[in-house]
Amino acid sequence: DLVNLKAKPLTPKLDELNLVLESVDERLSYPRIALLRAGAEIVDQFFHGDATVPSDKQRVVATLLRHPRLARRLTDYVIAAFHPTKRLDKAEIQTLRDELATAIRQLDVTDRAVFDRLLGFYRSIQKTNAFKQHRSALAFELDPKVLQAHGYRYPKEDVPEIIRYVVGNGFRMFMVAFAEIARGGLRSVVARDAADFEVKLNHLFEEVYTLAHTQHRKNKDITEGGSKLIIASEPHSVEDENIRAGLSALYDIMIENDFVRSLNGWNVAFVGPDERTAGYMNYAALLARHLGDPYWATKTTGKSKGMGGISHFDFAVTSTGVMRYVHEALRMFLKVVGDDDQLIRPISVSMTGGLEGDVAGRCYLVARKRYGDAMRFVNITDGSGVAYDPEGLDFAETDRLVALGAVKEALIANLDPSKLHVEGFLIDTRSIVEEGGVQGFHRFRMTKTGLQRDVVQLGEGREIWSFNALRVPCDVFLPAGGRPKTVDVSNVRELLLNADGTPRVPIVVEGANSFITPEARMVFTQAGGVLFKDSSANKAGV
């Protein structure tokens, strides 16, 4: 369904940037305000925690307000390069750049740092749809080397080939590619509340960069380099609309058209399914066709068979490889695989990632097909909550959920808690409730006297939701979904090691990219744990 492709222009949210209007004679147009807002967010993204630059958007905006005419003049640089009727030639643009650099040097140290980074952002723009009359969101393609020259730092030494950034009403999107022709997954994350969105936004670029870097290593044996694309949605926004708007804006700067000027040609990028996006692969390809992309049929992987695709979801492509690593780890290190290639005792698994997901859900199905009831899932955590059962979650219930496919009804919070064994529990984190003066999440616990329901406080509930999968006793920890760097050097001992320094879980197989940092992996393996890292374990999809 390709309705709503003629997206209406964004309606500006009149925020503190509009106070600039009181300080300048000429009214700032919405494109200028949007450019300044995007620049403030970019500075915040790249310099969060840098002592030389204000550490949040509000302080960056305050800096702009102290110098409104210079802020306005900065936007002239983008207009000079990309406006369809007001473009300047290279010599005039260089003169403008020199003028801006001279003015910026006159500022104090902190304000100078902000404006220099803003100039770096505008100088790095290779494409933008800022002056396209109808767009679904504001999109930029950036030159990472220009950003680096203005002090932008990357999480690792490797500098990306391309950075794409999309600002929409209700969402933000980053795409990082490490080659001119690149391939990687589209991931969607949804914030629980305003504070959670700020946290996600503060680390969004770093997360995309880290995942793209991992993908680049996995892609070393194919012709395309690695990339990653993540869209973060604000609470109460509509995720489906955000994904469609984000793709439309992204295609403005990825598919050659008459509305957008390119300073570096047109690059090729292919998108595959990732968390919460398996159902959008057909749509993304058809949208590319609608916009005239000659390569639309190859734009996405994981399409349906009718569109010439091989569904990672249907064929469990990635998960088959992940579970092969699990099997060999059980054979080689736990010695629980017999001569007949079957388990000689029951195995317990703790998993992150939803049963509706491309990796976690398919890992579950592969395990059920190969091991039957001999592989028990004692913990499953997804975006909706966490379910734990020391005897293993009820197979009839988990089979029922996974059979629903890639739909919200398959989320773990929809598990029937009456099927839990004693000491099992289910926490539903989809909404905050208040009962008896306690604000938190609904929790269901199975006791010796029956099922009980209460409200677990927010802090405790989020702690359990975030880390229970790592703390429960089990044979295999299988992160098949979740945020990068969940386990790092600061918490690996508390999460994966016992008090005496021995591994809490003997085997970890990373179905999710960058769930555990390299430093944390080292701590775990030096303590005697066995870990198969992401770039090997989940490479079957590549």
C-alpha positions as semicolon CSV with decimal commas, in nm:
position;residue;x (nm);y (nm);z (nm)
1;D;0,000;0,000;0,000
2;L;0,174;0,314;-0,120
3;V;-0,076;0,571;-0,005
4;N;0,048;0,882;0,175
5;L;0,364;0,899;-0,034
6;K;0,288;1,265;-0,107
7;A;0,372;1,351;0,250
8;K;0,262;1,684;0,384
9;P;0,535;1,926;0,491
10;L;0,640;1,911;0,854
11;T;0,466;2,156;1,084
12;P;0,734;2,326;1,293
13;K;0,717;2,280;1,666
14;L;0,779;2,637;1,783
15;D;1,038;2,590;2,052
16;E;1,311;2,801;2,205
17;L;1,484;2,844;1,870
18;N;1,201;3,067;1,760
19;L;1,306;3,319;2,022
20;V;1,567;3,412;1,762
21;L;1,284;3,590;1,584
22;E;1,287;3,856;1,855
23;S;1,655;3,925;1,794
24;V;1,674;3,959;1,416
25;D;1,502;4,195;1,180
26;E;1,411;3,937;0,917
27;R;1,181;3,652;1,014
28;L;1,351;3,313;1,012
29;S;1,181;3,071;0,775
30;Y;1,097;2,721;0,891
31;P;1,377;2,562;0,682
32;R;1,630;2,774;0,870
33;I;1,483;2,677;1,208
34;A;1,482;2,310;1,106
35;L;1,847;2,334;0,996
36;L;1,947;2,489;1,328
37;R;1,753;2,232;1,529
38;A;1,911;1,947;1,333
39;G;2,254;2,101;1,383
40;A;2,199;2,132;1,758
41;E;2,104;1,766;1,778
42;I;2,407;1,657;1,575
43;V;2,641;1,852;1,801
44;D;2,476;1,691;2,103
45;Q;2,503;1,343;1,946
46;F;2,874;1,363;1,871
47;F;2,995;1,563;2,169
48;H;2,786;1,423;2,451
49;G;3,022;1,418;2,748
50;D;3,288;1,637;2,582
51;A;3,394;1,901;2,835
52;T;3,467;2,157;2,561
53;V;3,110;2,154;2,424
54;P;2,778;2,203;2,610
55;S;2,650;1,860;2,705
56;D;2,285;1,887;2,602
57;K;2,071;2,034;2,326
58;Q;1,927;2,304;2,549
59;R;2,271;2,449;2,616
60;V;2,363;2,424;2,248
61;V;2,043;2,611;2,164
62;A;2,125;2,870;2,431
63;T;2,455;2,928;2,253
64;L;2,272;2,989;1,926
65;L;2,041;3,235;2,096
66;R;2,336;3,437;2,220
67;H;2,449;3,487;1,858
68;P;2,130;3,488;1,648
69;R;2,272;3,669;1,346
70;L;2,567;3,431;1,324
71;A;2,328;3,137;1,363
72;R;2,122;3,269;1,075
73;R;2,435;3,323;0,867
74;L;2,534;2,961;0,922
75;T;2,216;2,847;0,753
76;D;2,310;3,065;0,455
77;Y;2,590;2,815;0,392
78;V;2,340;2,533;0,331
79;I;2,121;2,758;0,118
80;A;2,424;2,860;-0,089
81;A;2,509;2,499;-0,159
82;F;2,169;2,336;-0,206
83;H;1,882;2,580;-0,261
84;P;1,742;2,523;-0,614
85;T;1,729;2,894;-0,702
86;K;1,975;3,060;-0,459
87;R;2,287;2,850;-0,506
88;L;2,626;3,021;-0,521
89;D;2,933;2,914;-0,713
90;K;3,234;2,755;-0,543
91;A;3,426;3,080;-0,507
92;E;3,129;3,254;-0,341
93;I;3,077;2,958;-0,109
94;Q;3,445;2,969;-0,011
95;T;3,413;3,341;0,065
96;L;3,112;3,271;0,286
97;R;3,301;2,992;0,463
98;D;3,596;3,222;0,532
99;E;3,360;3,489;0,666
100;L;3,197;3,239;0,902
101;A;3,533;3,102;1,019
102;T;3,654;3,454;1,097
103;A;3,339;3,536;1,294
104;I;3,356;3,209;1,487
105;R;3,715;3,276;1,591
106;Q;3,600;3,590;1,771
107;L;3,378;3,393;2,014
108;D;3,476;3,265;2,357
109;V;3,605;2,908;2,386
110;T;3,274;2,733;2,454
111;D;3,065;2,924;2,199
112;R;3,345;2,889;1,943
113;A;3,344;2,510;1,988
114;V;2,968;2,492;1,929
115;F;2,969;2,711;1,620
116;D;3,274;2,539;1,472
117;R;3,100;2,201;1,510
118;L;2,785;2,344;1,353
119;L;2,985;2,477;1,060
120;G;3,145;2,134;1,031
121;F;2,801;1,973;1,014
122;Y;2,680;2,211;0,740
123;R;3,007;2,175;0,546
124;S;2,977;1,796;0,562
125;I;2,634;1,788;0,395
126;Q;2,652;1,618;0,057
127;K;2,278;1,590;0,000
128;T;1,968;1,721;0,175
129;N;1,598;1,737;0,102
130;A;1,567;2,057;0,310
131;F;1,441;2,253;0,009
132;K;1,213;1,989;-0,137
133;Q;0,858;2,124;-0,124
134;H;0,694;1,803;-0,003
135;R;0,888;1,576;0,226
136;S;0,802;1,342;0,509
137;A;1,106;1,436;0,720
138;L;1,432;1,630;0,696
139;A;1,723;1,419;0,565
140;F;2,097;1,472;0,529
141;E;2,383;1,273;0,381
142;L;2,711;1,368;0,549
143;D;3,080;1,333;0,468
144;P;3,236;1,174;0,780
145;K;3,585;1,303;0,697
146;V;3,469;1,667;0,698
147;L;3,302;1,607;1,035
148;Q;3,625;1,458;1,166
149;A;3,821;1,763;1,052
150;H;3,595;1,975;1,273
151;G;3,657;1,764;1,582
152;Y;3,384;1,501;1,546
153;R;3,499;1,176;1,706
154;Y;3,399;0,821;1,620
155;P;3,369;0,532;1,867
156;K;3,651;0,345;1,691
157;E;3,943;0,449;1,471
158;D;3,763;0,350;1,151
159;V;3,595;0,644;0,975
160;P;3,268;0,556;0,798
161;E;3,219;0,612;0,428
162;I;2,875;0,771;0,463
163;I;2,650;0,898;0,743
164;R;2,281;0,967;0,681
165;Y;2,063;1,148;0,934
166;V;1,685;1,196;0,930
167;V;1,486;1,426;1,160
168;G;1,112;1,368;1,169
169;N;0,813;1,462;1,380
170;G;0,822;1,190;1,641
171;F;1,142;1,011;1,538
172;R;1,511;1,032;1,453
173;M;1,704;0,803;1,220
174;F;2,072;0,735;1,159
175;M;2,234;0,527;0,886
176;V;2,607;0,453;0,886
177;A;2,784;0,277;0,597
178;F;3,147;0,169;0,582
179;A;3,160;0,136;0,202
180;E;3,022;0,318;-0,101
181;I;2,807;0,012;-0,170
182;A;2,685;-0,126;0,162
183;R;2,433;-0,369;0,311
184;G;2,284;-0,387;0,660
185;G;1,965;-0,413;0,861
186;L;1,691;-0,165;0,949
187;R;1,612;-0,166;1,322
188;S;1,328;0,013;1,501
189;V;1,334;0,108;1,870
190;V;1,045;0,274;2,055
191;A;1,095;0,485;2,367
192;R;0,885;0,412;2,675
193;D;0,868;0,775;2,786
194;A;1,031;1,113;2,723
195;A;1,328;1,038;2,947
196;D;1,387;0,705;2,774
197;F;1,376;0,878;2,433
198;E;1,645;1,125;2,544
199;V;1,863;0,835;2,659
200;K;1,815;0,652;2,328
201;L;1,880;0,971;2,131
202;N;2,198;1,051;2,323
203;H;2,350;0,718;2,221
204;L;2,179;0,664;1,885
205;F;2,473;0,745;1,659
206;E;2,717;0,544;1,869
207;E;2,482;0,245;1,858
208;V;2,437;0,267;1,480
209;Y;2,812;0,309;1,426
210;T;2,895;0,009;1,646
211;L;2,642;-0,217;1,473
212;A;2,750;-0,102;1,126
213;H;3,112;-0,168;1,216
214;T;3,024;-0,521;1,326
215;Q;2,826;-0,572;1,006
216;H;3,124;-0,453;0,802
217;R;3,338;-0,725;0,958
218;K;3,073;-0,986;0,881
219;N;3,050;-0,867;0,521
220;K;3,421;-0,914;0,451
221;D;3,354;-1,211;0,222
222;I;3,085;-1,048;0,006
223;T;3,099;-0,755;-0,234
224;E;2,908;-0,505;-0,020
225;G;3,046;-0,333;0,287
226;G;2,857;-0,313;0,615
227;S;2,592;-0,062;0,721
228;K;2,318;-0,018;0,978
229;L;2,001;0,187;0,997
230;I;1,812;0,258;1,320
231;I;1,496;0,463;1,369
232;A;1,411;0,574;1,724
233;S;1,049;0,669;1,788
234;E;0,924;0,905;2,056
235;P;0,665;0,775;2,303
236;H;0,304;0,815;2,187
237;S;0,413;0,853;1,823
238;V;0,304;0,592;1,569
239;E;0,590;0,357;1,488
240;D;0,445;0,245;1,155
241;E;0,406;0,603;1,031
242;N;0,756;0,687;1,151
243;I;0,916;0,398;0,963
244;R;0,734;0,486;0,640
245;A;0,817;0,857;0,674
246;G;1,178;0,777;0,757
247;L;1,221;0,555;0,452
248;S;1,059;0,814;0,226
249;A;1,293;1,090;0,349
250;L;1,593;0,859;0,331
251;Y;1,514;0,773;-0,030
252;D;1,510;1,146;-0,111
253;I;1,887;1,142;-0,062
254;M;1,954;0,785;-0,180
255;I;1,762;0,765;-0,509
256;E;1,856;1,008;-0,784
257;N;1,585;1,270;-0,839
258;D;1,532;1,621;-0,971
259;F;1,462;1,781;-0,632
260;V;1,785;1,710;-0,445
261;R;2,131;1,828;-0,544
262;S;2,414;1,581;-0,480
263;L;2,775;1,689;-0,425
264;N;2,912;1,333;-0,430
265;G;2,705;1,131;-0,677
266;W;2,450;0,868;-0,578
267;N;2,553;0,576;-0,359
268;V;2,397;0,232;-0,340
269;A;2,274;0,087;-0,011
270;F;2,074;-0,228;0,052
271;V;1,853;-0,280;0,358
272;G;1,764;-0,603;0,535
273;P;1,529;-0,695;0,821
274;D;1,622;-0,639;1,184
275;E;1,433;-0,582;1,509
276;R;1,066;-0,493;1,449
277;T;1,106;-0,439;1,072
278;A;1,077;-0,777;0,900
279;G;0,733;-0,678;0,771
280;Y;0,863;-0,366;0,591
281;M;1,098;-0,525;0,338
282;N;0,834;-0,554;0,063
283;Y;0,715;-0,199;0,131
284;A;1,067;-0,054;0,116
285;A;1,133;-0,219;-0,221
286;L;0,798;-0,109;-0,368
287;L;0,855;0,245;-0,241
288;A;1,192;0,251;-0,421
289;R;1,020;0,138;-0,740
290;H;0,756;0,408;-0,701
291;L;1,035;0,667;-0,671
292;G;1,208;0,547;-0,986
293;D;1,500;0,351;-0,843
294;P;1,632;0,123;-1,121
295;Y;1,766;-0,113;-0,852
296;W;1,442;-0,128;-0,654
297;A;1,414;-0,509;-0,675
298;T;1,744;-0,548;-0,490
299;K;1,684;-0,263;-0,246
300;T;1,588;-0,495;0,038
301;T;1,665;-0,849;0,142
302;G;1,417;-1,066;0,328
303;K;1,131;-0,986;0,088
304;S;0,851;-1,232;0,027
305;K;0,894;-1,511;-0,225
306;G;0,650;-1,343;-0,462
307;M;0,890;-1,048;-0,493
308;G;1,189;-1,269;-0,556
309;G;1,312;-1,265;-0,199
310;I;1,420;-1,520;0,057
311;S;1,256;-1,442;0,388
312;H;1,506;-1,458;0,673
313;F;1,205;-1,490;0,901
314;D;1,042;-1,783;0,720
315;F;1,364;-1,974;0,658
316;A;1,537;-1,892;0,990
317;V;1,849;-1,803;0,793
318;T;2,042;-1,621;1,066
319;S;1,905;-1,831;1,350
320;T;2,009;-2,161;1,192
321;G;2,369;-2,044;1,210
322;V;2,332;-1,917;1,566
323;M;2,189;-2,247;1,685
324;R;2,464;-2,440;1,508
325;Y;2,713;-2,255;1,728
326;V;2,502;-2,342;2,032
327;H;2,501;-2,708;1,932
328;E;2,876;-2,726;1,881
329;A;2,938;-2,544;2,210
330;L;2,722;-2,801;2,388
331;R;2,915;-3,080;2,217
332;M;3,267;-2,945;2,266
333;F;3,251;-2,777;2,607
334;L;2,958;-2,919;2,805
335;K;2,993;-3,268;2,652
336;V;2,615;-3,314;2,648
337;V;2,572;-3,419;2,283
338;G;2,580;-3,794;2,233
339;D;2,706;-4,004;1,945
340;D;2,361;-3,987;1,790
341;D;2,391;-3,603;1,783
342;Q;2,113;-3,570;2,044
343;L;2,126;-3,416;2,390
344;I;2,199;-3,660;2,671
345;R;2,037;-3,433;2,934
346;P;1,799;-3,135;2,939
347;I;1,961;-2,799;2,863
348;S;1,842;-2,463;3,001
349;V;1,861;-2,145;2,791
350;S;1,808;-1,781;2,885
351;M;1,731;-1,562;2,584
352;T;1,683;-1,194;2,505
353;G;1,474;-1,106;2,201
354;G;1,108;-1,156;2,119
355;L;0,942;-1,469;1,989
356;E;0,804;-1,251;1,708
357;G;1,160;-1,153;1,611
358;D;1,369;-1,255;1,313
359;V;1,653;-1,400;1,524
360;A;1,515;-1,490;1,868
361;G;1,185;-1,635;1,748
362;R;1,354;-1,841;1,480
363;C;1,620;-1,963;1,728
364;Y;1,335;-2,088;1,941
365;L;1,180;-2,273;1,644
366;V;1,513;-2,428;1,543
367;A;1,563;-2,545;1,902
368;R;1,213;-2,693;1,920
369;K;1,258;-2,878;1,591
370;R;1,599;-3,018;1,680
371;Y;1,578;-3,082;2,054
372;G;1,208;-3,099;2,136
373;D;1,143;-3,063;2,509
374;A;1,509;-3,128;2,591
375;M;1,602;-2,761;2,548
376;R;1,410;-2,554;2,802
377;F;1,382;-2,175;2,788
378;V;1,395;-2,054;3,147
379;N;1,391;-1,683;3,060
380;I;1,270;-1,479;2,762
381;T;1,301;-1,101;2,761
382;D;1,169;-0,875;2,485
383;G;1,051;-0,517;2,448
384;S;0,723;-0,592;2,624
385;G;0,854;-0,754;2,939
386;V;1,026;-1,056;3,089
387;A;0,909;-1,409;3,169
388;Y;1,104;-1,644;3,396
389;D;1,036;-2,002;3,499
390;P;1,299;-2,214;3,679
391;E;1,153;-2,531;3,527
392;G;1,127;-2,383;3,180
393;L;0,849;-2,174;3,029
394;D;0,543;-2,373;2,928
395;F;0,602;-2,504;2,576
396;A;0,235;-2,489;2,482
397;E;0,234;-2,117;2,561
398;T;0,563;-2,028;2,390
399;D;0,467;-2,242;2,089
400;R;0,136;-2,053;2,072
401;L;0,309;-1,714;2,077
402;V;0,578;-1,796;1,820
403;A;0,315;-1,941;1,585
404;L;0,153;-1,597;1,564
405;G;0,450;-1,467;1,364
406;A;0,584;-1,111;1,349
407;V;0,291;-0,947;1,527
408;K;0,252;-0,767;1,859
409;E;0,032;-1,047;1,993
410;A;0,343;-1,268;1,997
411;L;0,517;-1,053;2,260
412;I;0,621;-1,231;2,578
413;A;0,394;-1,010;2,790
414;N;0,102;-1,197;2,633
415;L;0,215;-1,527;2,787
416;D;-0,053;-1,683;3,006
417;P;0,094;-1,645;3,359
418;S;-0,128;-1,923;3,495
419;K;0,100;-2,169;3,312
420;L;0,407;-2,067;3,516
421;H;0,564;-2,308;3,764
422;V;0,634;-2,216;4,127
423;E;0,877;-1,922;4,159
424;G;0,813;-1,823;3,798
425;F;0,708;-1,468;3,716
426;L;0,598;-1,241;3,432
427;I;0,649;-0,863;3,427
428;D;0,461;-0,657;3,169
429;T;0,658;-0,338;3,096
430;R;0,434;-0,207;2,817
431;S;0,261;0,047;3,039
432;I;0,312;0,211;3,377
433;V;0,032;0,147;3,625
434;E;-0,043;0,262;3,979
435;E;-0,202;0,046;4,246
436;G;-0,202;0,092;4,621
437;G;0,016;0,398;4,592
438;V;0,285;0,205;4,402
439;Q;0,373;0,318;4,050
440;G;0,533;0,055;3,831
441;F;0,459;-0,250;3,615
442;H;0,215;-0,538;3,652
443;R;0,386;-0,851;3,784
444;F;0,245;-1,203;3,799
445;R;0,410;-1,454;4,034
446;M;0,338;-1,821;4,077
447;T;0,357;-1,926;4,443
448;K;0,285;-2,253;4,621
449;T;-0,063;-2,119;4,692
450;G;-0,133;-2,007;4,336
451;L;-0,092;-1,710;4,100
452;Q;-0,053;-1,367;4,256
453;R;-0,060;-1,027;4,088
454;D;0,100;-0,709;4,217
455;V;0,283;-0,399;4,098
456;V;0,662;-0,395;4,100
457;Q;0,813;-0,048;4,145
458;L;0,951;0,119;3,834
459;G;1,316;0,104;3,930
460;E;1,307;-0,259;4,039
461;G;1,094;-0,356;3,740
462;R;1,329;-0,198;3,489
463;E;1,629;-0,359;3,658
464;I;1,468;-0,705;3,634
465;W;1,358;-0,642;3,276
466;S;1,708;-0,527;3,175
467;F;1,921;-0,790;3,346
468;N;1,721;-1,093;3,463
469;A;1,821;-1,287;3,151
470;L;2,186;-1,258;3,257
471;R;2,133;-1,350;3,621
472;V;1,927;-1,668;3,605
473;P;2,105;-2,005;3,637
474;C;2,126;-2,172;3,295
475;D;2,355;-2,364;3,058
476;V;2,346;-2,116;2,770
477;F;2,289;-1,742;2,756
478;L;2,161;-1,646;2,412
479;P;2,134;-1,270;2,351
480;A;1,925;-1,262;2,032
481;G;1,791;-0,909;2,074
482;G;1,856;-0,604;2,286
483;R;2,071;-0,294;2,297
484;P;2,441;-0,286;2,211
485;K;2,680;-0,258;2,506
486;T;2,425;-0,396;2,751
487;V;2,717;-0,580;2,909
488;D;3,035;-0,376;2,938
489;V;3,348;-0,378;3,150
490;S;3,169;-0,192;3,431
491;N;2,899;-0,457;3,488
492;V;3,028;-0,784;3,337
493;R;3,154;-0,919;3,671
494;E;2,824;-0,850;3,842
495;L;2,616;-0,991;3,554
496;L;2,812;-1,286;3,416
497;L;3,043;-1,394;3,701
498;N;2,980;-1,545;4,043
499;A;3,117;-1,393;4,363
500;D;3,421;-1,622;4,341
501;G;3,497;-1,499;3,987
502;T;3,379;-1,811;3,803
503;P;3,132;-1,782;3,510
504;R;2,766;-1,774;3,615
505;V;2,675;-1,927;3,279
506;P;2,927;-2,151;3,098
507;I;2,834;-2,063;2,737
508;V;2,736;-1,739;2,564
509;V;2,645;-1,730;2,194
510;E;2,585;-1,378;2,060
511;G;2,288;-1,381;1,829
512;A;2,259;-1,001;1,873
513;N;2,526;-0,766;1,747
514;S;2,753;-0,593;2,002
515;F;2,539;-0,694;2,301
516;I;2,864;-0,748;2,492
517;T;3,159;-0,512;2,450
518;P;3,502;-0,650;2,349
519;E;3,644;-0,561;2,691
520;A;3,362;-0,744;2,869
521;R;3,411;-1,049;2,646
522;M;3,773;-1,059;2,753
523;V;3,681;-1,052;3,123
524;F;3,427;-1,333;3,076
525;T;3,653;-1,562;2,873
526;Q;3,955;-1,506;3,099
527;A;3,734;-1,622;3,388
528;G;3,678;-1,949;3,200
529;G;3,358;-1,875;3,009
530;V;3,304;-1,983;2,649
531;L;3,181;-1,707;2,415
532;F;3,108;-1,711;2,043
533;K;3,100;-1,350;1,925
534;D;2,841;-1,183;1,703
535;S;3,048;-1,145;1,386
536;S;3,081;-1,526;1,370
537;A;2,771;-1,662;1,541
538;N;2,505;-1,463;1,353
539;K;2,679;-1,440;1,018
540;A;2,459;-1,700;0,845
541;G;2,222;-1,426;0,729
542;V;2,510;-1,266;0,538
